[in-house]
């Protein structure tokens, strides 16, 4: 069986790359990683060697290329159905897909003001109203999903699912920028950060040397 290959961006910054990588780690199948530094003179040229979109992430499975984080997760679900990357229950599965799609296409203010800087600790004292609204919606999603479908288990839909992979970068953002949480949402953040996969990603983010200047803190 040919090993899967996933093409990623900088692990400190690339939230899109983290999502399908978390799903792959959960599956426990062998895969190869190719990390391409972003915002470099030859970045697009390098990515185009693997992905027709010119963007990361991309998954290579033999002669097949799948790009876009959510599309990759869906492909992994179909390739490894016995691992139940989506919940088995129909209502839970529909809700999990809905909140994952909402994460995929929404929360523009949070993305703009709180870019993923996985290894950093940059607590903020206040947030714009639009960012607060995004945070409140995410907290609502986490609370409702765990209450309705969690079954007393630690993840959004009980067992780990694509929904958790999709919200993994937000977990890191909340830690980086010191978003204050209580109750189930705070427990969920701690659960996600304690997973071996998130710890592995943090080690990789700390080890990498390439930087994205537009995301670095500007020193006075």
C-alpha positions in Angstrom: 0.0 0.0 0.0 1.4 3.4 -1.0 1.9 5.8 1.9 -0.1 8.9 1.8 1.7 12.2 1.5 0.5 15.5 2.8 1.8 18.9 1.8 1.8 21.5 4.5 2.7 25.1 5.1 4.6 26.5 8.1 3.4 24.7 11.2 3.4 27.8 13.4 1.1 29.7 11.0 -0.8 27.4 8.7 -4.2 26.7 10.2 -5.4 25.1 7.0 -2.6 22.6 7.1 -3.2 21.6 10.7 -6.8 20.5 10.2 -6.3 17.5 7.8 -3.0 16.7 9.6 -4.9 16.1 12.8 -7.3 13.8 11.0 -4.4 11.8 9.6 -2.7 11.5 13.0 -6.0 10.3 14.5 -6.2 7.6 11.8 -2.8 6.2 12.8 -1.9 5.4 9.2 1.6 6.0 7.8 2.0 9.2 5.9 4.8 11.4 4.6 5.0 15.2 5.3 6.3 17.8 2.9 6.5 21.3 4.5 6.8 24.3 2.2 7.6 27.6 3.8 4.9 30.2 2.9 5.4 33.8 1.7 8.8 33.0 0.1 9.8 34.0 -3.5 9.3 30.4 -4.8 6.5 29.3 -2.5 3.8 29.1 -5.2 6.1 27.3 -7.6 7.0 24.7 -5.0 3.3 24.1 -4.1 2.3 23.8 -7.7 4.5 20.7 -7.9 2.0 19.0 -5.7 -1.3 20.9 -5.8 -3.1 22.4 -8.8 -4.6 25.1 -6.6 -1.2 26.5 -5.7 -2.3 26.4 -2.0 -1.7 24.1 0.9 -2.7 21.6 2.2 -2.8 18.9 -0.4 -3.0 15.2 0.0 -1.4 12.8 -2.4 -2.6 9.2 -2.6 -0.8 7.5 -5.4 -1.8 9.3 -8.6 -4.7 11.2 -6.9 -4.4 14.7 -5.4 -7.0 16.1 -3.0 -6.7 19.7 -2.0 -8.6 21.9 0.5 -8.6 20.9 4.2 -12.3 19.9 4.4 -12.1 18.0 1.1 -9.1 16.1 2.4 -10.9 15.2 5.6 -13.9 14.0 3.7 -11.7 11.8 1.5 -10.0 10.3 4.5 -13.5 9.5 6.0 -14.4 7.6 2.8 -11.0 5.9 2.5 -11.0 4.7 6.2 -14.8 4.3 7.0 -14.1 2.0 9.9 -12.4 4.8 11.8 -15.6 7.0 11.8 -14.1 10.4 11.2 -17.7 11.6 11.1 -20.2 10.5 13.9 -22.2 7.3 13.1 -25.5 8.9 14.3 -27.2 10.7 11.4 -28.2 13.8 13.4 -24.8 14.1 15.0 -23.1 13.7 11.7 -25.3 16.4 10.0 -24.5 18.8 12.9 -20.8 17.9 12.8 -20.7 18.7 9.1 -22.6 21.9 9.6 -20.3 23.3 12.3 -17.2 22.1 10.3 -18.5 24.0 7.2 -19.2 27.1 9.4 -15.6 27.0 10.6 -14.3 26.5 7.0 -16.1 29.5 5.6 -16.8 31.8 8.5 -15.2 33.7 11.4 -13.4 36.3 9.2 -12.8 38.8 12.0 -11.2 36.2 14.2 -9.0 35.0 11.4 -7.9 38.5 10.6 -7.2 39.7 14.2 -6.0 36.4 15.7 -3.9 34.6 13.1 -2.6 31.2 14.1 0.8 31.5 15.8 0.9 28.1 17.3 4.0 28.4 19.4 3.4 31.9 20.7 1.8 33.4 23.9 0.5 36.8 23.1 -2.4 37.6 25.6 -4.7 40.4 24.5 -6.6 42.6 26.9 -9.5 43.3 24.6 -10.9 42.3 21.2 -12.9 44.1 18.5 -16.7 43.7 18.7 -16.6 41.5 15.6 -14.0 39.2 17.1 -16.0 38.9 20.3 -19.0 37.9 18.3 -16.9 35.2 16.5 -15.6 34.0 19.9 -19.1 33.8 21.4 -20.4 31.8 18.4 -17.5 29.3 18.7 -18.1 28.9 22.4 -21.8 28.4 21.7 -21.0 25.7 19.1 -18.6 23.9 21.5 -21.1 24.0 24.4 -24.1 22.8 22.4 -22.3 20.0 20.6 -20.8 18.6 23.7 -24.1 18.9 25.6 -26.2 17.3 22.9 -23.8 14.8 21.3 -20.8 14.5 23.6 -22.2 11.7 25.8 -19.9 12.7 28.6 -16.8 12.1 26.5 -14.1 14.8 25.9 -14.6 15.8 22.2 -17.4 17.7 20.5 -19.2 14.6 19.4 -18.0 12.1 21.9 -15.1 10.5 20.0 -12.7 12.5 18.0 -14.1 13.6 14.7 -13.4 15.9 11.7 -15.2 18.6 13.6 -12.5 18.5 16.2 -9.8 18.7 13.5 -11.5 21.7 12.0 -11.6 23.6 15.3 -8.0 22.6 16.3 -6.5 25.9 15.0 -9.1 27.9 17.0 -8.1 26.0 20.1 -4.5 27.2 19.5 -5.6 30.7 18.8 -7.6 30.9 22.1 -4.5 29.8 23.9 -2.1 32.1 22.1 -4.2 35.2 22.6 -5.5 34.4 26.1 -9.2 34.1 25.4 -10.8 33.5 28.7 -13.2 30.5 28.9 -15.1 28.7 31.6 -16.8 25.4 32.0 -17.1 22.9 29.0 -15.4 25.2 26.5 -12.3 25.6 28.8 -12.3 21.8 29.3 -12.5 21.2 25.6 -9.5 23.5 24.9 -7.4 21.6 27.6 -8.5 18.3 26.1 -7.4 19.2 22.6 -4.1 20.7 23.7 -3.3 17.5 25.6 -3.7 15.2 22.6 -0.5 13.7 21.3 -1.2 15.1 17.9 -1.4 18.7 19.1 1.7 18.3 21.2 3.6 16.9 18.1 2.5 19.9 16.0 3.7 22.3 18.8 7.1 20.6 18.8 7.4 21.0 15.0 6.2 24.6 15.2 8.9 25.4 17.8 11.6 23.7 15.8 11.0 25.4 12.4 13.1 28.4 11.5 11.3 30.0 8.7 9.1 33.0 9.5 6.2 34.8 7.9 7.0 38.4 8.3 3.4 39.6 8.0 2.5 37.6 11.1 5.4 38.5 13.2 5.0 41.0 16.0 6.4 44.4 15.0 8.9 45.6 17.6 8.8 49.4 18.4 
